[in-house]
Amino acid sequence: MGNGLREDKLLEKLNKSREEAGNLMDIKDIYINKDKNVNDKVLSYIENSNNPYSFKCGNIIVDMKYTDGGKRLENCLVNIINQKNTKMG
């Protein structure tokens, strides 16, 4: 058995991601009142986004998933920034 089946699955996932990306809101277009407290800001984000766990940030798709004992979002973002700085420097 060759890689054809695996390639088909990858293409299927890629096409699904592209379709879903068209339905995602860009985070910069979601209005959040900065004068409110944290709980109200979170509620506002949830109410103003069509999917609070997935959004676009420019051309980047962000898809959040939560697991017990998983990596913290802050740590993942720091790692991404550090990798980009290393490539740029």
N, C-alpha and C positions, 0 to 999 in steps of 0.2 A: 504494500500500500504506500503510495507516494505522499507528497505534501499537499496534494490538491484539496483534500478535505479540510486540512488545517487552514490553507489559504482561503478557501470558501468561507469558513467560519470567521476569519479575520476580516474579510471584506464585508461580510454581513454585519459584524460589530461596527466597523467603520461607517458603513452606510446608515446604520441605526443612530450612531453618534451624531452624524451630520444632520439627520432629520430632527433629532432632539435638540440640537444646537439652534436650529431655526426657531424653536419654541421657547428658548431660554431668554430671560431678560438680562440685559447688561447691568451689572451692579451699579454702574455710575448713573443709571436712569432710575434707580429706586430711591425715592425721597425719604429721608429720615430726619426728623426735627432734632437738631443737635442740642437744643435747650431742654429736652426731656430727660428723665432719669433712665437708667439702663434698661429696666423692665419695659418701659414704654417704647424705648428705641427698638428692642427686640420684637415686641408686638407689632410695631409699625412696619418693620422689615417683613415679618411674616404676612401681614395683611397686604402689603404692596408688591410682593413678589408672587409669581405664579408657582414657584417651587423653591422653598427656602433652602433646600439641600443642594440645588444645582443652579448655577448661573454662569454668565459669561463675564469675563473681565477683559474687554477688548476682544482679541482673537483667541483668548485662552478660555477653555471650558473648565469650570471648577465643579467637581462632583464630590460632596462630602458624605462620608459614611462613618458610622460610629460603632465601635466594638469595645467590649470590656478589655481593659489592659492594652488598648491600642496606642499608637503614637498620638501625641498632642498636636493639634493643628499648628500651634505656635512653633513647635519644634520643626515640623515639616516645612513651614514657610521660611524659617531661618535657614534650613538646609538648602532650599531652592535658591534663596538669595545668595548664600555663600557660593553655591555652584556657579551661578551666573557671574558673580564677581571674580571667581577664579578664571573662568573662560575669558572674561573681558580684560583681565589684568595680565 
